[in-house]
Amino acid sequence: MDVNADTVTTPPEVSVVIPAYGSAEALRQCLESLARYVPKPCNLWIVDDATPDDSIRKTYEDMRHRFPRLNYHRNEENLGFVKTCNLAFRQLRNPGTDLLLLNSDTRVTKGFLQEMQDVLYLHDRHGVVTPRSNNATTFSIPWNGGLLSAPESFRVWKRIRRLLPRYQVMPTAVGFCMLIKAEVLDRFGLFDDAYSPGYNEENDFVCRINRYGYSAVAANQAYVFHFEKSSFGDRQESLEAAHHEVLVGRYPEYDPKLTYYCRFVVDPVEFFAHLYARHRPRILFDFFDWPAPGPASSGSLLHLFREASRLLEPDVDVVAGFRESQTFFARELSGNPSHSDSSGTGIPFDLVFRPSQIFTWDEFRTMNRLGARVSYVSLGTINVRSDYLNSPERYLLFRKAAELSDCVFASNGFARSDFMAFYGTDAPMRLIQHGNGMDAISEPGEAVDGGQHAAEQYACAFREILAADVDVVKLRSRWDTIRLLDSSNLH
């Protein structure tokens, strides 16, 4: 995303500051990565926060031949992260330079600093930039973190980075790697010592500059590994709680804006990033909120689920989704893979398939939260064609669900033609006729072998859907639609 050239400023030099306390080997690996990927003009400081031994100094001496401008400073006493950063900002940073704060437990990648600084200067209201990472809360890939190794996270990032905008405005920054604009530092300073020795100092900093119109942004095309190890031991939980209380006392907007970001802003490509990792595809049969139908239709659904599972089993997992409170299908599906959706999002599904019509926005919302692709069976339009059953909400839902789904199946030829005629659309629907014998018709009027069952047709269609890339345009459109509905209910 580019902006008007009038707002672009030529970036200054960068001063790089690495606070270090122990963990000399991690520091060495960080410096090795910087030696490969940081631009030569950078002024780089290792700030030793009074490590009990001389391991940090020895690491500096071993590595300084790799850097023309590598410097070392040792605190006389242990100051903690916040005060060490502030000391470096006031005494070691070259005046007029941008400041890169970099944890010693990081490893940088090619082009990271150039991209971060380019993003920082795309607009004069960009105040601080953080890259993507394997372990950086809201900047993590995958976004909800914790389920991929660092190398796998990096591989996933390389697959999805071009699907993301070049940058996006964030609710905060993350201190493991922050590039701060010189003019912002000159105007606002750095961290508040009230957060010493650490936790929430960067959140306070971002809130402070944000009240004057500056934003924290993510550089989506830059990546830095973070191998976090807590420096605060048993104090971590109490420090976090105490400093969070200080933060929200000063900036009551912090918690709501973080909540709003997670609920309304996170790109669904980030949310479903796990699916870009190497994995065995998973399909969820959506039986949530399923009313108990008659014996014939329930038998057909069970047969469809079991047969599709069998046909796809060699390389695809098929899971039944129903709520813990449901009794319908619970006994019949005992022993089959199931998902109750009671433990939050968990690992997402490649495809959520609902073997019936979508009747409510809540049903559509659940499907979109659980899977990157959605599909369902259209049973006809009597609920909207018959005026006594219809409502504006249902009229729009039927149309939008069809437009935004990755594949819509019609249960019979009439259901397909009725939908097209009522809405005046030629939205494609794949016809798979359901019947007692579950015989299938691939297209209207085109019969297939009598032995070919609906389950085989579905299994074939599912494989085609999974083989195609996720339709990111539809994915974002679905999420935007749901988010607009959710946001309208906030007040």
N, C-alpha and C positions, 0 to 999 in steps of 0.2 A: 504494500500500500504506500503510494507516494503522496506527498503533499505539495502545496504551492512552493515553488523554488524560492520565493521571497522570504520564507520562514527558515530556510536552511542556513546553518552557520558552519564554517570550516572548523572541524574539531581541533582542539589543542593536543599537546602531548598527554600521555597518561602516566601517572605515578601508581605503581602497583605496590600494595602493602600486604604482607602475609604475616599475620600474628601467629606465633608458634610457642607452644609449651609442650616439651617432650615430643614423643612420636617422631623422632628424627627420620626414620625410614619412610614414613608417609610424606614428610617434607621433601625428602630426596626425590621421591617419585613425582611429587608436584613440580619440583624444579626441573626435573628431566622433561616433563611435558611442556613446561614453559620454554625451555631451551629450544624445543622443536617448533613451537607454534606462536610464540609471542613476538611481535615486531621488535626489531633491534633498538629503536630509539627510546624504548620504555626505561624509566628509572624504577628499579625494583628494590624494595626494602624487605628484609627479614627482620621482624621485631620479636626478639626472644623475651618472653615474659617471665624472666628469672627462672628458667628451667634448672632444677637442682644440680644437674651435671653439665658438662660442656658439649653434649652431643649436637645441639643446634649450631653452635659455633663451628664445630668440626665439619658439619654438613655444609655450612656456608663456605668454609675454606676449600673443601673438596670440589665445590661447584662453581666457585667464582670465576674460574678460567673460562666457563661456558657463557658468561654474561659480561659484556663490557661495562655495564652500569648496575651491577649487583652490590647492594650495601647491607651492612649488618648493624643492628642496634640491640643492646641488651638492657632491659629494665633493671634498675637497682633492686627493686622488690616486685613481687607478683602483684600486678594491677588488675588482672582479669581482662576479658575480651573487650568490654566497652571502653574502659580507660586506656587500654593499649591502643585501640583504634583512634581514640581522640588524641592521644599523644602523637601518634604518627601523622594524623591530619594537621596538627598545629605545628609540629617541629620538623617533620621529615619530608612531607609532601612538598614538591616544588611549587611555588606560587603560580597560580593561573592554570594548573593542570587538572584534568579530570582525575578522579581517584577510583581505582579498582581495589576493593577489599576482597581478598581471596583466602579462604580457609586453607590451612596446610594439608588437610585431608581431601584435597581435590586433585583432579587431573584434567587439564584442559585439552581441547581438540582443535583441529585445524580451522583457522579463520574465526575463532570464537570472538577475539577482542575486536577485530576490525568490524565484524557484523554488529556486535553490541554497540560500538561507538557510532556506527552508521545509523542504527536505529535511534540511538540517543539524540542524534542531531537531525532526525527527519522532521522534528517540530520543536519549536522553542518551549513548549509546555511539557516535553518529556524531561523528567527530572532525574530518574534513576532507572537502570535497566538490569534485569536478571535473566540469565539464559535458561534454557531447558536442561533437565538433569534426570538422573535415575532416582534421586532422593532429595527433593526440595519442595515438599508439601504441594501447594497449588501449581508449582512449576514442573512437577514430576511428569514423566512419561513412563507408564500410563498415569493418567491424572489421579486416579484413586490409589495408585502406588502399591508397593509392598509385595506384589505377586510375580515380579520378573527380576531376574538377576541384572546386574549392571550392564554386562555385555548385551543381553537381550533387549534391555531398555534402549540402548544405543542403536541397535539394529532396527527396532521399531520406530524410533525417532527418524532415522534415515528414510524409512518408508513413508511416513506420514507428514514430514516437514513441508513438502510441497503442496499438501492438501490444506495446510493451515495458512492464515494470513502471515505476512512477514512479521508483524508485531500485533499485540493486543494490549489494551489498557487493563491493568490488574488492580486488585484491592490493596496490595502491598508488595513489598520486595522480600527477598530471602537473603540473609546475611552471609551465606556460604560463598556467594559471588555477586557483588553489587558494583556496578559502574555508575558513579555519581557525577553529574555535570558540574564543572568548575564554578559556574555562576550561581548554582544552587548552594554549593558549599560556602562560597563567599558571603552569600546572603543569610543562610540559615545555620551554618555550622554543621556538625555531624551529630553524634549521639548525645543523649542526656545521661549524665552520670547517675541519675536516679535509678537506672536500670542495671547498674553494675552489680555483679560481674557479667551478667548476660541474661538474655530472654526478653523479647518484646521491644528491644531497642530499635530495631529496624522498622517495626510497625509504628512506633511513636514517631520516628523520623518521617515516614511516608505520610502519616496523618498530618504532621506539622506542615510539610510543604504543600500537601493537597489542599489545605485551607486557603492557600494563596494561588491555587489553580494549577499546580504542578502534579503530574501523574507518574506513577510507577508503571513500567511496561515490560512485557515479556518479549525477548528476542527469540522468535520461534525457529530461526535458522542457525542459532548458536547453541552449543551443547557443552556442558562441563560435568564431569563425573564428580559425585560427592559420596565419600565413604565415611559417613558420620559416626563419630564416637563421642559420647557425652563426656564433657569435661567437668561436670558438676556433681557427679556421684549421687549420694543420697539427698543432696540439696535440690536436685533438678525439679522435682514435683512442687516443692514449696516455693522455689524461686519463680517458676512459671505462674503459679497461682497468685503470688503477691504482686508480681509485675503486671500481670493481666489486670488486676484490680486497679493499679495505678493508670494503666493505659485507658481502660474504659471510663474511668473517672474523668480523665482529661478529654477523651475523644469518644463520646457515646455512640458515634456513628460507626465505629470500627466493627463491632460484632454484626450489626445489621448489614453492612456493605459486604462483609465476607460471606454471610448467608445468602444475600442476593446474588453475589457472583456465582456461588456454587449452584444455586437453583436456576438462575436465569441466563447466565453468560457463558459458562464453560462450553467449549465447542464439543459437540457430540463425537467428532473425530478423536479428540483426546479421551473422552469418556469410554469409547470403545476401542482404545488403542491396543488392548490385549489381543484383539482379534487379528492384528497385523503381525503378531508373533507366531512362531511355529507352534501349531496346536492341532488337536483333533477336533474337527468341526462339531458343533452342537446345535441341535434343533429342539426347540421347546414347543410341545403341543399345549396350547393354552386352553385348559379346562377351568380356569378361574371363574368363579361366579356362575358356573354352569348349572342351569336348572335341570332337574331330573326329567328327561323326556320319556316317551313311551318305550317299551321293550325293544321294538324293532329298530328305532333310531339309535338307542344306546348300544345295541349290539353292533350296528354298523360302525359306530365311532370306535368302539373297542377293537373291532376287527381292523379298521383302518390304522389305528395306532400300532397295533401289534405287527401287522403285516409290513407297514412302512419301516418299523424298527428292524424287523428281520432282514428286509431287503437292503437297508442302508448300513446294517451292523458292521460290515467289514471295515469301514473307514469313517463312519459318522455315528455320533451318539444321538439317540432320540430320547428325550426326557418328557415326562408327563408333569404338567404344572397344575397344582390345585392347592387350595388353602388348607391349613391344618384343621380348620373348623368344618370343612366339607366332609360329608359322608358318602356322597354320590361318587362312584368310581374309585373311592379309596380302597375298598376291599378288592375290587376287580383288578386294580392295578398294583396290588401288593406284590413285591418282588421285582417290579420294573423300576428303572431309574426315575426318580421324581424330584420335583423342586417345589417347595412350599412358599417361597418368597417371604419367609419370616425372618431372614437374617440379613436384610438389606439388599444391596445390589449384587454382591458377590461377583463371580466371573460371568461376563455377559455371554449371551447366546449369539451365534451367527445368524440364526433365523428364528423368529417367533411366528408360529402358524396357529391360527384360530380356525378350527373346523366348523365355523358357523359365521353368521353375520355379526358385525360389530354394532352393538345397540346403544352404547353410551360412550361419552368421552373418557370416562374413567377406565373403561376397557381398553380404549385406544392408547391412553396414557401408560397403562401398565405394560402393554406390548412394546411401546417405544422405549421405555426405561430398561427393559430386559434384553432387547436385541437390536442389532444394527440394521437388520432387514426384517420387514413384517409382511405377512401374507394372511389372507383369510378367504372364506367361502361366502360368496354372495348368494343369499337364498331367495332373492326377489325384493320387490319394492312395495309390498302391500302396506308396510308400516308407514310409508310416506305417500303412496298413491291414494290410500283411503284417508280422507280428510279428518275423520273423527279420531284416527290414531296418530296423525301427523302433528309436528310442531316445528318451528323454525330451527331449533337446535338439532332435531333429528334429520331434517331435510339437509342441513349443511353437513352434518356428520357423515351421512351416507355418501354424499358426493366427495367430500374431502378425503375420507378414508380410502375411497377407490383411486382418487388422483394421486395420493401420496404413498400408497403401498407399493411394494416392489413387485408383487404379483397378486392378482385377484382371480380366484377360481369361481366359476359359476356351476351350481349344482345341476342345472339342466338348461336346455336351450331357451326355454321361456324366460327364466330368471335373467339370462344374459340380454335377450332382446328387450325385455321389459325395462331393465335399468337403462339401456341405451336410449330407448324411446322416451322415457320419462324425463331424463336429464338432458336429452338432446346432445349426447356425446358419443364419440366412438372410442372411448377408453377401452384399451384391450383387456379382455377377460379370457382366461384359459378355461375351456369347458371340460369338466370331468363329471360325467353323469353318475349320480349316486342311485343305487337301487338295491333291491333285496339280493340280487346276484352280484351287485357291485360291478356290472359291466361298464365299460368306458367308451366314450366317443371323443376323439381327439379334436374334431371340429364339427360344427353343425352339419348334419347330413352325411358325415364320413364315418362309416362303421369300422371297427377294428375287430381283431380276432376275438371270438367270444370268450376264450380262455384268459384274456388279458384283463386284469382286475383294476379297479380304481386305485388301489394301493400301489400298483406298479406304475400307473400314470403319475401319481403324486411323487413317488420316489424318484422317478426320472425328472420331474419338474424341479424338485428340491435340489437335485444335483446340479441342474442348470443354473439355478439361482445362486448356489454356493460357489460355482465356478466363476461367476462374474464378479468384478470388483464391486464393492459397496457403492451404491449410487449416493454420493456425498450430497448432491443437490437435493435429492428427495429426503435424505436423512436430516439435513439442516432445516428443510421446510417443515417436516413433521415436528421437529423440536420447537421451531419458532411458533408453530400453530398452537401447540400445547402450552408453551410458555406465555403466549398472549392470553390464553384462557385463564391460566393460573394467576397471572399478574392482575387481571381484571377483578379477581376475587380478593385482593389484598386489602382493599379499603371498603 
